[in-house]
Each structure stands twice: as structure tokens, then as C-alpha cells.
């Protein structure tokens, strides 16, 4: 893995929720999970009208972790 790719992967997993989502998706395997199932499994509301990071902001960050 090139340095730039490694930086992007580590940056993508730099929060507890992002790491939990990644682990859950790895356990699910190639068939994956839909966003609602991920949110339910992690007991996270899909969207919240606050300034704190939410599940809906988390999923785009996981993309750099895919091969």
C-alpha cells in the first residue's frame, strides 16, 4: 500500500463510530449491510439535527477503506 493510500485509510477510521462501522461491515462479508441495518446494529440514529457527527456523516468516510 502506498503512503497516500495508507494515510487515507487511517484517516477514515479515526473515530470510534467509523471503526465500529468498518468492523461490522467486515463481519458482514461481501454481501454487506444496508445503512439502516448498520445504524440499528450500532444503536445509532441514522440522522440527528445537531452539530455532533452522526451516522449519516460517517458512511462516506468508510469508502477509502475499500480495496
Secondary structure by P-SEA (a helix, b strand, c coil): ccaaaaaaaaaaaccaaaaaaaaaaaaaccccccaaaaaaaaccccccccccccccccccccccccc
